[in-house]
Amino acid sequence: VEQSQNLTLSVDDVIRHDDDDDEVQSSPTKIICDTNDNSVVRSILEFLPDEILLDIISYLKPYDIYHSLYNLNNRFNSIINDFQLTLHLDISYISKYEFDYCLSSILPLPSVLLRLHSLHISNDETYGAIALFIRQYPHLNIPSLRSLSLTDATITQIKFLFQRLSIELEHISIVTNRTIDMNDKRQLCQLLLKHKALRSCRLSLCDGVDC
């Protein structure tokens, strides 16, 4: 059973004029709507200007953006596809349904790949997630990608993704409890050195002793 989620918006509602000093008093009014009802979301949001909508959407996860708002109408599609809207896709610690939706309905969109700045994939909670990602997108290229986080990946998966994804990575995080020998660690360091734009790197690797 899909749980209902609420979207709360605050607008300034002018409630009355004070007869004594003609001062207009206002108070914030909360509008709560069920985000599972697309028609309600659309009717509440459509009165807002594009700039405000873009700002609101920028706080949402890609899954929420595309699952709730994409293809509602041409205006929403235009805002969602705006190049000012950078995307940060975290497909770790999510349900299998969300994971499958991200892989099948979000990543295939060219407009997403051109604006995807960060990606986090994990085998920790969704077992085999990285293998599924690689199997579905063996030749994936994300030119805009600047941050990559991998959790509990195998050394083979790490090296594969490093060789396929953007060379312009600025931030890399690898956390794994899988045993990685010294030879693989040296190869990993060599791959890291190829990323000339790298600004920060977090490596938490297991050597089979203190894991």
C-alpha positions as CSV (number, residue, x, y, z in Angstrom):
1,V,0.0,0.0,0.0
2,E,1.5,3.3,-1.1
3,Q,1.6,5.8,1.8
4,S,0.2,9.2,1.2
5,Q,2.5,12.1,1.4
6,N,1.6,15.7,2.1
7,L,2.9,18.9,0.5
8,T,2.5,22.0,2.6
9,L,2.7,25.5,1.1
10,S,2.5,28.8,3.0
11,V,1.0,31.8,1.4
12,D,0.3,35.3,2.9
13,D,-3.5,35.5,3.2
14,V,-4.9,39.0,3.9
15,I,-7.6,38.4,6.4
16,R,-8.9,41.8,7.4
17,H,-8.5,45.6,7.5
18,D,-8.2,47.3,10.9
19,D,-10.8,50.1,10.9
20,D,-8.8,52.2,13.3
21,D,-5.5,52.5,11.5
22,D,-6.4,51.0,8.1
23,E,-3.4,48.7,8.6
24,V,-3.6,45.5,6.6
25,Q,-2.9,42.5,8.8
26,S,-2.0,39.2,7.4
27,S,-1.1,35.7,8.6
28,P,0.4,32.7,6.9
29,T,-2.0,30.2,5.7
30,K,-0.9,26.6,5.2
31,I,-2.3,24.7,2.2
32,I,-1.9,20.9,2.6
33,C,-2.5,18.6,-0.3
34,D,-2.1,15.0,-1.1
35,T,0.9,14.6,-3.4
36,N,-0.5,11.3,-4.7
37,D,-3.3,13.3,-6.3
38,N,-1.5,14.9,-9.3
39,S,-4.5,17.1,-10.1
40,V,-4.4,18.7,-6.6
41,V,-0.6,19.3,-6.8
42,R,-1.0,20.9,-10.2
43,S,-3.9,23.2,-9.1
44,I,-1.9,24.4,-6.0
45,L,1.4,25.0,-7.7
46,E,0.4,26.4,-11.1
47,F,-0.4,29.8,-9.8
48,L,3.3,30.3,-8.8
49,P,5.8,31.9,-11.2
50,D,8.4,29.7,-12.9
51,E,11.3,31.1,-10.7
52,I,9.5,30.0,-7.5
53,L,8.6,26.7,-8.9
54,L,12.2,26.1,-10.0
55,D,13.4,27.0,-6.5
56,I,10.8,24.6,-4.8
57,I,11.6,21.7,-7.2
58,S,15.4,22.1,-6.5
59,Y,14.8,20.9,-3.0
60,L,13.1,17.7,-4.1
61,K,14.7,14.3,-4.8
62,P,14.9,13.4,-8.5
63,Y,12.5,10.5,-7.8
64,D,9.9,12.8,-6.3
65,I,10.3,15.3,-9.2
66,Y,9.8,12.8,-12.0
67,H,7.3,10.5,-10.3
68,S,5.0,13.4,-9.1
69,L,5.5,16.3,-11.5
70,Y,7.0,15.1,-14.8
71,N,4.5,15.0,-17.8
72,L,1.8,16.9,-15.9
73,N,1.9,19.5,-18.6
74,N,4.4,21.3,-20.9
75,R,5.1,24.0,-18.4
76,F,6.2,21.6,-15.6
77,N,8.3,19.7,-18.1
78,S,10.0,22.9,-19.2
79,I,10.8,23.8,-15.6
80,I,12.0,20.3,-14.7
81,N,14.3,20.3,-17.8
82,D,15.8,23.7,-17.1
83,F,19.6,23.6,-17.1
84,Q,19.7,25.6,-13.9
85,L,18.2,22.6,-12.1
86,T,21.1,20.4,-11.1
87,L,20.2,16.9,-10.0
88,H,21.6,14.8,-7.2
89,L,20.6,11.1,-7.5
90,D,20.9,9.0,-4.3
91,I,19.8,5.5,-5.1
92,S,21.0,4.0,-1.8
93,Y,18.7,3.1,1.1
94,I,15.6,3.3,-1.0
95,S,12.8,0.8,-1.8
96,K,13.3,-1.6,-4.7
97,Y,10.4,0.1,-6.5
98,E,12.1,3.5,-6.2
99,F,15.4,2.0,-7.4
100,D,13.8,0.4,-10.4
101,Y,12.0,3.6,-11.3
102,C,15.2,5.6,-11.2
103,L,16.9,3.2,-13.5
104,S,14.1,2.7,-15.9
105,S,12.4,6.1,-16.0
106,I,14.9,8.8,-14.9
107,L,18.4,7.8,-16.0
108,P,17.5,7.1,-19.6
109,L,16.5,10.8,-20.1
110,P,19.2,12.7,-21.9
111,S,18.2,15.9,-20.0
112,V,19.0,14.1,-16.8
113,L,22.4,12.9,-17.8
114,L,23.4,16.5,-18.8
115,R,22.5,17.9,-15.4
116,L,23.3,15.0,-13.0
117,H,26.0,16.3,-10.7
118,S,26.1,13.6,-8.0
119,L,25.4,9.9,-7.8
120,H,25.3,7.6,-4.8
121,I,24.9,3.8,-5.2
122,S,24.9,1.3,-2.4
123,N,24.9,-2.5,-2.1
124,D,24.4,-2.2,1.6
125,E,20.6,-1.9,1.9
126,T,19.6,-2.8,-1.7
127,Y,21.6,-6.0,-2.3
128,G,23.1,-6.2,-5.8
129,A,22.1,-2.6,-6.6
130,I,25.5,-1.7,-8.2
131,A,25.6,-4.9,-10.3
132,L,22.0,-4.1,-11.5
133,F,23.1,-0.5,-12.3
134,I,26.1,-1.7,-14.3
135,R,24.2,-4.4,-16.1
136,Q,21.5,-1.9,-17.2
137,Y,24.0,0.8,-18.2
138,P,27.3,-0.8,-19.2
139,H,28.2,2.1,-21.4
140,L,26.7,5.0,-19.4
141,N,28.5,8.3,-19.7
142,I,27.5,11.2,-17.4
143,P,29.5,14.2,-18.6
144,S,28.1,16.5,-15.9
145,L,28.9,14.2,-13.0
146,R,31.1,15.8,-10.3
147,S,30.5,13.6,-7.2
148,L,30.4,9.8,-7.0
149,S,29.7,7.8,-3.8
150,L,29.9,4.0,-3.7
151,T,29.0,1.9,-0.6
152,D,30.0,-1.7,-0.3
153,A,31.1,-2.1,-3.9
154,T,33.4,-4.8,-5.1
155,I,36.8,-3.7,-6.4
156,T,35.7,-4.9,-9.9
157,Q,32.7,-2.6,-9.7
158,I,34.7,0.3,-8.4
159,K,37.2,0.1,-11.3
160,F,34.5,-0.4,-13.9
161,L,32.6,2.7,-12.8
162,F,35.8,4.8,-12.5
163,Q,36.7,3.9,-16.1
164,R,33.2,4.6,-17.5
165,L,32.0,7.7,-15.7
166,S,33.0,11.3,-16.0
167,I,36.7,12.1,-15.8
168,E,35.7,15.4,-14.3
169,L,34.9,14.0,-10.9
170,E,35.7,16.5,-8.1
171,H,34.5,14.4,-5.1
172,I,34.8,10.6,-4.6
173,S,33.7,8.5,-1.6
174,I,34.2,4.8,-1.4
175,V,33.2,2.9,1.7
176,T,33.3,-0.9,1.6
177,N,33.7,-3.9,4.0
178,R,34.8,-6.2,1.2
179,T,38.4,-7.3,1.3
180,I,40.7,-5.5,-1.1
181,D,44.3,-6.6,-1.5
182,M,47.3,-4.3,-1.8
183,N,47.6,-4.8,-5.6
184,D,44.0,-3.7,-6.1
185,K,44.5,-0.7,-3.8
186,R,47.5,0.4,-6.0
187,Q,45.4,0.1,-9.1
188,L,42.6,2.1,-7.4
189,C,45.1,4.8,-6.5
190,Q,46.3,5.0,-10.1
191,L,42.7,5.4,-11.3
192,L,42.2,8.2,-8.8
193,L,45.2,10.0,-10.0
194,K,43.7,10.2,-13.5
195,H,40.9,12.5,-12.2
196,K,42.8,15.8,-12.5
197,A,39.8,17.8,-11.2
198,L,39.6,15.8,-7.9
199,R,39.2,18.0,-4.9
200,S,38.3,15.5,-2.1
201,C,38.5,11.8,-1.8
202,R,37.3,9.5,1.0
203,L,38.5,5.9,1.0
204,S,37.4,3.4,3.7
205,L,38.7,0.1,2.5
206,C,39.0,-3.3,4.1
207,D,42.3,-5.2,4.1
208,G,40.8,-8.4,5.6
209,V,42.3,-7.8,9.1
210,D,40.4,-5.0,10.8
211,C,37.1,-5.1,8.9
